[in-house]
Amino acid sequence: MKILSEQQLKRRIRNWIVLFIVCLVLSGVTAFPIEAELAFLTVHASAFPHVIQNWLQTIYLSVRSTNDVYPYLSYGTDWLAFAHLVIAVVFIGPLKDPVKNIWCIQFGMIACVMIFPLAMIAGTVRHIPLYWQMIDCSFGVIGFIPLYFCYKHIKQLEHLNLTASL
């Protein structure tokens, strides 16, 4: 195993956290214009397998119809987007002091794992196709990976700091 310096560890930690923040912000911002995004996807649906084409069309028509009659229901999606942005702010703490704020990384890892039961339970209750539940679960995997490496590097940095102070 390669021994990394304090600077190398801090740089890697910062890079993983920045990647995670950017992904959270992007996933949040893209939740605001959901009807327009779905319209775009349905126009370009031929790029997807047939089963996904049908699902996208169904979701687009449902969102459009709901927005036509009950536009205030999309306010819930706006809050979802806002929550992503607020959660991204939490990760500024570990950017400043990763060892002191390792709890934020642990929080993020726990949240990524919690996506699985939510997607499977709520997805089943809401009649979401299993393949789409798996796509939702992939966000937990994708989020967990950078946080895991970040956590690992923070623990190495913590150990390095402890041994340096002895």
C-alpha positions in Angstrom: 0.0 0.0 0.0 1.3 3.4 -1.0 1.9 5.8 1.9 0.5 9.2 1.0 1.6 12.5 2.4 -0.7 14.9 4.3 -1.0 17.1 1.3 -1.8 14.2 -1.1 -4.5 13.0 1.3 -6.0 16.4 1.6 -6.0 16.9 -2.1 -7.7 13.6 -2.7 -10.2 14.2 0.0 -11.0 17.7 -1.5 -11.4 16.2 -5.0 -13.8 13.5 -3.8 -15.9 16.0 -1.8 -16.0 18.5 -4.7 -17.1 15.7 -7.1 -19.8 14.7 -4.6 -21.0 18.3 -4.2 -21.1 18.9 -7.9 -23.2 15.7 -8.4 -25.6 16.7 -5.6 -26.0 20.2 -7.1 -26.5 18.8 -10.6 -29.1 16.3 -9.4 -30.9 19.1 -7.5 -30.9 21.7 -10.2 -32.1 19.2 -12.8 -35.2 18.5 -10.6 -36.6 22.0 -11.2 -37.4 21.7 -14.9 -38.6 18.1 -14.8 -41.4 18.6 -17.3 -39.1 20.2 -19.9 -36.5 17.5 -19.4 -39.1 14.7 -19.8 -40.4 16.4 -23.0 -36.8 16.4 -24.3 -36.4 12.8 -23.4 -39.6 11.7 -25.0 -38.6 13.5 -28.3 -35.3 11.6 -28.2 -36.8 8.3 -26.8 -35.6 6.2 -29.7 -32.1 6.3 -28.0 -33.5 4.2 -25.2 -34.8 0.5 -25.0 -38.5 0.1 -25.9 -39.5 -0.5 -22.3 -37.8 2.7 -21.1 -39.4 4.6 -24.0 -42.9 3.6 -22.8 -42.1 4.5 -19.2 -40.7 7.9 -20.2 -43.8 8.6 -22.3 -46.1 7.6 -19.4 -44.2 9.7 -16.9 -44.1 12.7 -19.2 -47.8 12.6 -19.9 -48.5 12.2 -16.2 -46.3 15.2 -15.2 -47.6 17.4 -18.0 -51.3 16.5 -17.2 -50.7 17.1 -13.5 -49.0 20.4 -14.1 -51.8 21.5 -16.4 -54.4 20.9 -13.8 -52.5 21.0 -10.5 -49.3 23.0 -11.1 -48.7 23.5 -7.3 -48.0 19.7 -6.9 -44.6 20.4 -8.7 -43.8 22.5 -5.7 -42.8 19.2 -4.0 -40.2 18.6 -6.7 -38.9 22.1 -6.1 -38.4 21.2 -2.5 -36.6 18.0 -3.5 -34.3 20.1 -5.6 -33.8 22.5 -2.8 -33.0 19.7 -0.4 -30.2 18.5 -2.7 -28.7 21.9 -2.7 -28.9 22.3 1.1 -27.3 18.8 1.6 -24.5 19.8 -0.8 -23.8 22.8 1.6 -23.2 20.3 4.5 -20.2 19.0 2.7 -18.4 22.3 2.9 -17.5 21.4 6.5 -15.3 18.4 5.5 -13.7 20.6 2.8 -12.5 22.9 5.5 -11.6 20.3 8.2 -12.1 16.7 7.0 -11.0 15.0 10.2 -13.3 17.1 12.5 -16.2 16.8 10.0 -15.9 13.2 9.1 -19.5 12.8 10.5 -20.7 14.6 7.3 -19.1 11.9 5.2 -20.6 9.2 7.4 -24.0 10.9 7.1 -23.7 10.9 3.3 -22.7 7.3 3.2 -25.7 6.3 5.4 -28.0 8.4 3.2 -26.7 6.6 0.1 -27.4 3.2 1.7 -30.9 4.4 2.7 -31.8 5.0 -0.9 -32.2 1.2 -1.4 -35.0 0.5 1.1 -36.8 3.8 0.0 -36.6 2.9 -3.7 -37.7 -0.7 -3.1 -40.5 0.1 -0.7 -41.9 3.3 -2.0 -41.2 2.2 -5.6 -43.3 -0.9 -5.1 -46.1 1.0 -3.3 -46.1 3.6 -6.2 -46.0 1.0 -8.9 -42.6 2.0 -10.2 -41.1 -0.7 -12.5 -38.3 -2.7 -10.9 -35.8 -1.6 -13.5 -36.5 2.0 -12.6 -36.1 1.3 -8.9 -32.7 -0.2 -9.8 -31.8 3.0 -11.7 -32.8 5.0 -8.5 -30.7 2.6 -6.4 -27.7 3.3 -8.7 -27.6 6.8 -7.3 -26.9 5.4 -3.9 -24.0 3.4 -5.3 -22.7 6.3 -7.3 -22.9 8.6 -4.3 -21.4 6.0 -1.9 -18.2 5.4 -4.0 -16.6 8.9 -3.7 -17.7 9.2 -0.1 -16.1 5.8 0.7 -12.8 6.8 -0.7 -13.1 10.2 1.0 -13.8 8.4 4.3 -10.8 6.1 3.8 -8.5 9.0 3.1 -9.8 11.0 6.1 -9.1 8.0 8.4 -5.5 7.8 6.9 -5.1 11.6 7.5 -6.3 11.2 11.0 -3.8 8.4 11.6 -1.1 10.4 10.1 -1.9 13.4 12.3 -2.0 11.2 15.4 1.4 9.6 14.7 2.9 13.0 13.9 1.7 14.4 17.2 3.3 11.6 19.2 
